């Protein structure tokens, strides 16, 4: 059967063997016939036109010519090197074929007087057309027909998985003799073993010739018909050898949809399964803790966006189903305040709450912020990180067990097996992409039954967390009267605005709330671009700000000098700035410092003892100094948009006008200039995130790679295929709604395919 053929070891494909199998597996992850079939071309070159030598010019892209070799000539290029030139003619003119490497092979294998189809990019040398390192093969009978050829040019129809420009019609000459030639990405190691793009094409051709029977469908016929999708067999064959641009586009749409659809189907099936398996504690009481805070300690009136989000959270927490909500909001939009109010609702209903942050600095910042918000309220808030040890740690653990510690703020230390709550009902996770699925799942088990007895609850272990992360039901989770499992409500916060299409895929199992307003009184940060030649003027501006009582961040991309990159590094920069500003005090912070030293330097800046904080991106999160009004980012061209936006968010936290200065050299690429222009044009994090997604791609966005997210989509592009993402989402949602238990024969083909994908190396649980 064809299914068995696709799972066949790639070693047995003609042209592979044990050595190449190892190379393909190591370099590209190709281990089966199916893997090779889904290794798609990255571009196509139009091979459908043949030109006369007399038509060629030096500014053409790739072209084809049919003719024969007149003679060979060899030129000495130094010890052990030679340049081989073949004089080539089709009767309309003479051109040169040139080899700087492989000339010996060319002289031995290409015969004088024999016809060849030559393919390459023409250039001009000594007033004569030449093609360096051409591709050569014997022409077909059709390609040697002596038909007249009008003038024209070949077209390199390249695209990067998403953009395809059909061959130009204006002025294009030649005649149709075939289809587009696919080009495949390869590595240097592969090229040394003759697995070039051409070599990969030969393997794909061998595979397609071997696949005589139609490839099995993965989507029901009634869906492909309704959505006007090409069938899978035709799409997979066409994507490698399209006959025309229209056919290629249909194949790409089919394969992109399938890829996105199964990602969305898995996410929504997972979310539906979780809702059916697990209940959320019913928090329908708004009591004295929340009311005291709201009426007596609220630092400012809530924005309309904060009120809207609080209504969504309260509705979830009172519904009886587990809240699983993503809270998006720009830097300074007031997410922590909303999270605190959600935790206070849990306290009013007799439960505890916790907030987990990815770093000690950020955890300490949250603790300080929460305690500042609560003021003198009788709420016990404690911190648990790796540096909290000994008697203090034991006191906190005891307080969690007996319920006297009501809110716990911490890092990964919270999910250690020894940490047990009396009754954990609310979990807040900040920057959730820094935590794996199993880590997040372990938080669910910290309150294992409604009973306060740890002995009755048992211990929730790493193995249990792994089981829950895979979607399995754990017998250790707390149960209600009807035997249903109860788990804490979850609120995930992120200060990195996420484009809608990416959020549907990264956080597809979460309901989404957005805080899209800043608190009143905040002035937009003024962002400007300055070249290095104007540093003296920049330093004068910094001096004026400090003389007015403000503080300044200056960020460098590196800690120590790199031989490969011409960058201002932090160590040199710090010494230079000390000389430039002898009248001011400076702090220095970077990731290689001991935590205690780093914290002391930051606290000096927070207390106002130093006026300038020179740092790396370690200050991207976790520093809140309202008096700091200037953010200077050196070598800003080395940073991505999201990172620049996060760094800019360190200022603008007070009532005074704040500034962000992007310092670069003059040598900027087009993409870098776009990044800088976007930063100067807008403070809107969502606009910036959309631009970042388009410029860099989802796999490069901060957080998606370190999360274990399997975001190496083979053909779809989240940034450019937004409509397909939405279509896939809608289709998947309707199927999960109609068949929540995955048992309907109508959709058997879909659930079978999903199960098959689970057996691959795709990290589906991370996607969920």
N, C-alpha and C positions, 0 to 999 in steps of 0.2 A: 504494500500500500504506500501511497505518497507520503502519508504521515510518518511512516517508518523511515522512508528515504530522507526526509528533512531532519530527522534525529540521528542520521548516520554520521559517524566520525569523519571529520573533514580529511583525515589522513588517506581515506580510500578514494578520494576524488582524483581522477587522472591529472597529473601535474603537481600533486602535493607531496605525499609520502611523509615519513616520520619527521625529517628535519624541518621541512616547511610547515608541517602541522604545529610543531613547537613554536616556530616563529610567528605564525598567524595567531596562535593562542596567546602568546606573551605580548605581542605588539598591539593586536586589535581585538582580542577576546573572541576570536572566531574559532569555534571548536566543532561545529556541526554544519551540515549542508544548509540548514535553516539560517544559521548565523551569517553565512556567506551571502545567502539570498537577500538578507536584510541589511547587507552592507552596501548602502546606496551610493551612487556617483555624486560627487560634489559639484560637477559641472559637465557640460556637453559641448562638443565642438562640431559645427556643421560640416559633415563630410559628404554633402550631397552635390557639390559643384566641382567641376574640373576646369582649370584655367590654362591658357597658352603661356609659354615663357614670355612671349612678346607683350603680354598684358600686365606682367608683374611690376610692381613698384616697391620701394623700400619701406613704405609706411603701411603696408597691408598687414592684417592679422594672419592667422594660419590659412594656408591654401594647399590645393592638390594640383599636381602636374603629372601627366603621363608622357613618358619618353624613354630614351635609352642613354647609357653611358658611352661617351666617345673615347675617353682615355682617363688614366689616373696620373697624378703628379704628386711627388713627395717633397716636402721642404723640411730641412733640419731645424729644430727648435732648441738645440742645446743637448747636453748629455742625456741620452736615453729618451729624448722627446722628439716627436715629428708631427708635422701637420700634413694630412692627406687630403688632396683635392681631386674630386671626380668632375670632369667637364661633361655636362648633361644637356641634351637637346631633344626637343619635340618637333623639330622641323621649322618652327617659327622664330627660334632664337636659341642662344646658348646661356646656361647658368652654371654656377659652381655649387657642388655639394661638398661641405667641409667637415672634417673630423679632427678635433684636437686630441681626442681620446678615442680609442677603438678603431683607428685607421687601418691597423693590420687586419682586423676582422673584416672591414669593408672591402679591402683589396682581395681577400681570399674568398669572400662569399658573393659579392656582386660582380656580375659578368659584363664585360664590354659588349655592346651591341644588343643586349637583351632588354626588353621593355620592363619598366618598373613604374609603379604608382608611388610618387614621392609626396610626402606630407611634412610641412614645417612652416616656420615664420620667415618670410623673405626679408633680406636687408641688402644694402649696397656697399660693396667694397671695391675700390679702384674702378668706379664707374661700371661695375658689373653686378648683376643680381646673384646673391648666394644664399644658401640655406645651411645653417650649421646643425650638425647632428640630426639629419632628417630621419623620419620613419620611412621605411621602404618595404614594399611588398609587391608581389606579382599582381597586375591588374586583371580584373575579370574581363570576359569577352565584351560586356556592355561598356566597360570603361575604356576600351581601346577603339570604339567606333569612331570613325573620322568625321564627326559632326562639327559644324562651325560653332564657335563659342563667342557670344557677345562679351563686351568688356564688363568687368565687375569685380567684386571683392568677396572673400570668404568672411564668415562671421564667427567669432568666438562667443558662443551663447553661454557664458558662465553664469552661475547663480549659487548663492550660499544657502542651500536647503529651502529657500523660500521665494527668491525673486528669479523669475525666468523671463528673459527678453527674447522674443521670437526673432528669427533672422530678419534683417533689414530688407525691405522690399525695394526701396529706392535705389536704382542704379545697380542692383545685384544681377550679375550675369551668371553664366554657367548653365549646366543642365543637371537634372536630378538623376543620381546614380545610386543612392543608398539612404542611410539614416544618420542621425546624430551619433557621434562616437562618445561613449561615456568615459569620464576621467575619475579615478579613485584616489583618495588620500592614502599615502603610504609613509613609512618611516625610513630613516637612513639605514637602519639595520636590514630592513626588507630590501631596499634597493641594492645593497651589497650582495644579496642572494638572488638578484634578478627579479625580485617581486616589485617591479615598478607598477605604475598605473596600467601600462599595457599588459604586464604579467597578471595583474588582478583581473583585468578584462577577460583574458584567456581562461582563467579559472571559472569565472562567472559563465562564460559561454559554454564551457565543458559541462557545468552543472545544469544549465537550462536544456542542453541537448539530452542530458540524462533523465530529466523530468518529463517523461512522455505523457503521463496521465495528468489531468487537470489538478491543480493544487486545491486542497479542501477549503471550503468557505468557513469564515469565522463569525459572520453576521448573517442572520436569517434573510432569505430572499425578499420577504415582504418589506424589510427595512431598507435594503439596497435599492429596491424598486421605488419606494416612497421617497427616499432621499436622493434619487438619481445618481447612485454611486456605481462606478465600474466594478465588475466582479473581481475578487481577490487574485485569481489566477492571471487574468489579463493585466491587472495593475502591476503585479510583481514582475511579469515579463516585460511590460512596457517601460517600467521605470529604468531598466537597464538598457533597453534598445528601443527608444521611441522613434516612430517614423516621422512625426511632426510635432509642433509645439502644442497643438490642441490636445493630442493624445497624451502627451507628457503631463499636461496640466490635470487632465482627468485622473491619471494614475496617481499623481501626487496628492490630489484632494482625497481620493479613496484611502490611501495609506496614512495620510495625516489624520484623517477622521478616525480611522481604526485605532491608531496609537493613542490619541487623546480620549477616545470613547472608553477604552478599557481602563485607562487611569481613572477617569471620572466614575465609571461603574464600580470599580474597586473601592474608591473613597466613599461613595454613597452607600454601597452595600455594607461597608464597615460601620459607618455612622448609624445606619438603620439597625444593624445588629446590636450595637452598643445600647441604643435607646430601648430596644426590646428586652435586653438582658438586665440592664441596670436602671434602678430608680434613683432619683435625687431626693435628699431630705427636704421636707416641706417647710420652708421658712416663710410663714405667712404673718409673723409678728414683727411689727415695727415698734420697739420698746424704748425704755429710758436711755440706753446707751446711745442708740442712733439719734434720738431726739435731742438729747443733751448736746451732742456734738453739732448737730445741724443748726440748732437755735442759739447755742452759746459759744461755739468754737470755730464755726466755719470762717476761714480767713477772708473770703470774698464771696460775693454772690455768684452762684453757678452760672455758667454760660448756657445758652439754649441747647448747645450740643451735649453738654454734660448732663443736663436734665433729661434729655431724650434718652441718652445711654443708661442713666440710672433707672428710668422707667422700664427699659428692656431687660435690665438685670433683675430688677425686683419681680417682674412678670415671670422670668425663668425660675427664680428661686422659690416662688410660691406655687409653681405648676405641678410639682411632684415628679417631674422628669429632671435628670441631671443637666445642669447648665454646662455647656461646653462652648464658650464664647470667646471670640478674638476681639480685643479692644485695640483698634488702631488709632493713633493720634500723633501729631507732629511733636517735636521736642518743645516742651513748655506748655502743652495744651491742657494739662491737668489730669493725666491718666492716674497718677498715684493717689490723688484725692478721691477719684471715683472708686478705685480699688479699695481704699480704706473704708469708705462708706459701705461697700459690699461686705467687707469683713465684719463691720460693726453689726450688720443685720444678722450674721451668723452668731455673734455674741449674744444678741437679744433673744435668740432662739435656743440658747443653752449649749452652743457648740464653740469650738476653737477654730482659729484660722491661721494660715501660714502664707508667707510670701517668699518665693525662691528666686534668687538672682544669680547670674552666671559668674560674677566675680565678687571678691571680698569688698572691694572698694564700693561697688554698686550696692551691695547688701548693707554696708554701713551707712551709705547715703540714704537709702530707703528708711533705715531705722531712725536716723536723725530727723528725716522729714516727717515720719509718722508721729514720733514723739513731740515734735514741734507743733504739728496739727492738733494733737490731743491735749496739749498743755497740761493742766492739773487734773484731768479726768482720771478716775480710778480704774484704769485699764492697764493690765500688766503686759508689756511688750518686751520681748527679749531677742537677743541676737545669737545665732549659732553658726559659726564658721570653723574652719580648720584650726584657727589660732585660739579658739576658746577651749581651754583644757582644764584639767584638775577639778578642784572643788566647785568652781563656777559652772563648769560643764555639767557636773552631777546635779547641781541645784536646778539647772534648767531642765534636765531630763526628768527629775522628780516632779518639777512644776508642771511639765507637760502631762505626766502620768496622772497627777491628782487634779488637774484642771486649773491650777492657780495661774499658770502661764496661759494667757488668752490668745495672744498673737505672737507667732514666732517668725522672725525674719532671718534668712540665712542663705547659704550656698548649697552645693551638693551635699554638705554635711547633714542636711535635713533628711535625706533619703537613706542614711545609714540604718542598718537593721536595728540598732540599739535605740533609735529615736521612736518613741511611741506616744501618741496623743491619747488623752482620755476620750474625747469625741471630736474628731476633725471633720468639719462640715464645709469648709471653704478653702480653696487653694488658688493662690495667685501666682502665675509664672511670668516673670519678666524676660523679654527677649527669648521666647521659647525655642527659637531655632538653634540655640546653643545647647539644648538638652535633647538626648535621644528619647525614643519612644518608651523603652524599658525604664529609663530614669523617671519619666513623667508618670508612668503607670505605678511605680512604687509609691508615689504620693497617695494614690487611691487607697492603699492598704494601711495607712497610718492610723485609721480609726476603723478597726476591723469588725466591731459589732456595736449596736447601740448601748451595750453593757459597758460600764466603766472599768470592768475588771481585766487587767492585762492577761491574767491567766486564762480567762475565757476567750480573749481575743486571739491568743497565740502569737507567734512571731511571723511577720510578713517578710519573706526572704527574697533574694535576687532571683531565684528560680521561679517563684510565684510571679514576680514582676515580668519576667520574660514571657511567661504563659499568658498574662493579661495583654502584654504588648502585641502578641500574635493573634489576639482576638478571642482567646480561650477564656471560659468562665472559671474564676478561682473560687473554690469552696470556702476560702478564708474571708472573703468579703462579707461585710455586715449584711444581715438579712432582716427584712421586715416581717410583718405578721403573715403575709401570704407567701413567704418563702422567697420573695424577690430580693435581688442583691441591691444594696444601697452603696453609693460611692459619693465622695464630696463633690460639690460644685466646683467647676474649674473656670477661671478667668485668665486668659492669656493676653499679655500686653506686649506691644511692640512699638518702638519709637521710629521704626523704619517703615514709612508708608509703603504699602504694597499695592501695585497695580491690580486691578480687578481680575484680569485673566490669570495672573500669577497666584493671587489669593485663592481663587477657585481650585487651584491645583496643589499649592503648598499647604493650604489650610482648608481643604474642601470639606472636612467633616465638622468644621466649626461654624457657628452662627457669627456674623460679623457686625460689630458696632464701630462707628467712626466718630471721633471727636475732631471736627473740622473747624473749630473756632479757637482762638487764643483768648485767655482771660483779658478783661478790660484793662487799659492802661499800657499794654505792651506796644512798643513802637517797632515797626518793621526794621530788620537789620539792613543797613546799607552795605552792599557788597561791591567791591571794586577790584579791578585787575591792574596789577602794577608789574612792570618789567624790572629785572634786577638792576638795570642801570639807574633806576630812580630810588634806590634804597636810602640815600641820604635824606631825600624829601620824606620818605616813609618814617624814618627815625625821628624826624622833627615832629611829625604828627603824633607819634607815640609819646614823645616827651610832653607835648601839650596836654594829651589826655591824662597822663600820670600827674602832671602838675595841677590838674583839676580834681585830683583825688581818685581817679579811676585806676583799674588794674588791667593787665594785658597778658594774653596767651600768645606765645610764639611757638609754632609746631613745625618740627622737622620730620622728614620721612624715614631717616635712618639714625641709628645710634652711633655707629662707627663708619669710617670712610670705606667705600666700596671701590675696588679697582676697576670694576666694570661700568659703573655709573658715575657720571660727573655730577654729584649732588653735594649740596651743602649739608654736612652732617651735624648732628646735635652737639657732639663734643667740641668741634671747631667753632660751631655757631655760638655756643655758650660763652666761650672765651672771647670771641669777637664782640658779643653783646655786652659783656662786662666792661670792655674797653670803651664801647660806644656810650654806655650809660653808667659812668662811674659814680654818679650821684644817687643811683637807685640800688635797691637790693633785689637779687634774682634767686629763684629756686629752679632746680633741675629735676625732672622726673622722667624715667624711662622704664621699660619692662624688665630690664636685667637687674634693677636695684632690689635689695632685700625689702620685703613687704614693710617692715617697720620703718626703714629709712625713707621709702617712697611715701608712706603715710605721713611721716613727720614733715617732709617737704611740702606735701599738699596742704597739710593743716596750717603750715606757716603762711601759705598763700591765702587760705580761707580766712585766717585771722587778720590778714592785712599786713603781716610783718614783712612780706616781700611784695614788690610791685609788679614784677614780671615773672611768669612761670614759663620756662623753656622746657618743652616736652616732646615726646613722640605721640603717637595716636593712643597711648594709654589713657589719655584724658577724654577720649571720644565719648565715653559714658561714665557716669558716676561722680561728676564734679559739678557742684552748684554754687557759684559765687556771683550773687546779684550785682556786686560792685564791679565785676569785670566787664568792660565795655568794648574791648578790641580783641579780635582773633586774627592773628597773622599766620598764614599757612605758606611756608616756604616750599619751593618746588611743587607747587600745587598741581602741576601737570602729571605728577606721579600718583595722584589720588583718584579714585573713582567718584562719581557724582554722589552716591549715597554717603560715602565717607566724608566728603567735603561738607555735605549738608548736616551730618551728625556733628562734625567739629564746629561748624558755624552755630549750632544750637547751644554751645556752651556759653555764648554771650546773649544779650537781649533778654536777660532774666530780671532786670530791674526796670525802673521807670525812665532811665536815661537813654538817650540815643546810643545805639551800639553799631559797631563797624566790623566787617570781615574783609580782610585784604588778601587777595590771592596773588602770590608772587611767583612769576615764572621767568624762564629765559625766552629768547626770541624764537628758538627753533621749536615750533609747535605743529603737531600734525593737525589735519582737518578735524578729526574726531576730538582731539584735545581742545581745540578752539571752540567746538560746539559745547563741550562740557563747561568750559569757563564762561561762555556767553550765557548759557542756561542759568548758571549760578548767579550771575550778575543781574539777570532779567527777573528772577522770581524767587520768593521765599516759600512758595507752595510745595510742600514735600511730596504731594501726590503727582504734581506735574513733573517734578524732578525724578521721581521713581519711574514714571512712564518713560521719560527720556533715557534714563539709565538702562532700563530693560531693553529698549530698542538699540542703544549704542553698544551694550556689552553682552546681552543675552542672559537668560535666566541662570545658567550654570555658573556665571561669574559674579552674580550678585552676592553681596556679603551675606553669609549665613546659610545659603542654600547648599553650598558644598560641604561645610563642616557639619551640617546636620545629618549627613548620611543620606540626604535626599537623592533618589535615583533620577536625576534630572537630565541624563544624557539621552534625551529623546532622539531617535535616529533620523527622523525626517520632519516632524512638526516643529514649529517655532512659536513658543508662547507669546513672544513680543509681536509677531506679525500675523498670527493666525487666530486673532481674538474671536472672529465670527465662528470659526470652527470649534474653538474651545466652548463657546456658548451653546452651539448646536449639540456638541457631544454631551455637555452637561444636561441639557434639556432632555435628550433622548435617554440618558442614563437614569435621570430622576424619574421619568415616567415609567421606566421598566421596574425600578426598585419599588415604586409606589404600587404597581400592579402585581408584582411578585416578590414581596418582602422576604419570604422564606426560601427563595431560590429553588422552588420545586416545580414550577410550571413547565410542562413539555414544550410550550410555545417558545420558551427562551432557553431550552436545554443547550443549544449550541453556544450561547453566550456564557453560561455558567461553566460549561466544559472548557471553553477557551480561557476563562479567568483562572480556573484551577490549573490549567496547563502553564499559564504565565507565572503562577505562584511557584512553580517548580524550577523556574529559571533563576538567574542570579539577580533579577531585578528586586530592589529592596522595597517591596510593596508596602510593608508595614511602616516604613519611614515616610512614604508618600502619604499614608493615612494620618 
